[in-house]
């Protein structure tokens, strides 16, 4: 989309160039039609650090669209579209009028977003990781109680809509991965998928690990090989369906190949005193 604003003695005016048709939930744009249409502002208001543009809704009886634009620096601005209350988009200044498209009709598009990271969720994640710095000497009774508390705190942040950035969902995925039951791990997996979509491609590993743990706690074999347990004298990855996924898929998911996993398993045997688990 392209926003153009100008000011004269009569005040501000604005235009909004966009695809001739599309569907969106504010986070994701799809079913984009060829061609463009231009909407002219009916009102423009000065606000702190920016302007508010008001456009008539092209749908009969629809509420007007309110677009707020605030300049961040010489090359960027943040845009808030009132129809999608919690979303802020990042706009980039262009030197001259830019042609829009072409778009692929069978593809969805994610716009540049301005997302803040929750300090509270970061602190919960940091505490989760700090409790696991020395796997050989973890007091699991204490840590498990802290894990339950952290999951409640993270769930409260999720329920209140306070998590937004890829970092937020990445951190939350780890917290729920340290749960007690399959539902915790499936929730962690869903959070990891959002983290990937919101700019944390390295969340593919926790996405794989959450699925593996969900499968194993549901009585089925893991498929990536991220989970190591010690039911007897040596660490094992069993049950493990090694042949379902190739090492190429593991590599694309940031998971070590089978040969490296075996070295990791042997290293756990050397590092951990008998009776301790990671």
C-alpha positions, 0 to 999 in steps of 0.5 A: 500500500502507498500513503501520500500526504501533503500540506497546503495553506488549506491544511493536510490532504492524503491519499491511500493507494491499495490493491483493487481487492483483498482479504485481511485480518490485519496480520495477513493479506491474501486473495489480492486482486490485480490493479489498484484503487486510490482513496482520497481522505475526507478529513485530516487531523493533526495529532501528537507526532503525526496526523490522522487520516479519515477515509470513507468506507467503500462498502455501503454503510461501512464505518470510516477508516481511521489511519494514524501515521507517526514519523519514527525517523527520516525514512520510516513511520508507524501506521495504526489502522483503527479497524485492527486495534492492536496492530502497528505497521511500518511504513518506509519513505520512497523518493518518488511514486512507487508502482504497487504489485504485481501480486500472486493471487494464490499467495498470502503476504505479511506486512512489516509490523512494529511489535514491542517485546514484553519485558515481563515475558522476557524475564519469565524466559530468563528465569526458566533458562537460568534454572537450567544452566547446570543440568547435572545439579538441578533440584527438580522439585524446586524447579518444577514448582517454579515452572508451574508458576512461570506457565501461569504467568505466561498464560496470563500474558497470552490471555490479556493480549500482551504478547506480540513479537516473535521474541515473545512467542519464542520465549513462551514456547520454551516456558510451556515446553517445560510443562507436565502434560501433552497439552502444555507441549502442544501449546508450546508448539503452536507458540513456536509456529507464531514465533517463526511467522513473526521473525524468529526463524530459529524457532524451528528448533523449538517447534521440532522439540515441542512436537517431539515431546508432545508425541512421546508424552502421548505414547508415540515415537518422536520424529526429529530426535530432539528428546533425550531421556534416561529411563535406565543406565544410559540416555536414549531417544526411544521411542524414535521413528528415525525414518519418517523425516530425512536429515535434510528436513532436520537441517532445514528445521535447525535440528542436528542429523542422526549421526550428530544426535548419537554423539549428543546422546553419548555426551549426555552419558558422560556429562550427567551423573546417573539418576539425573535427566536434562 
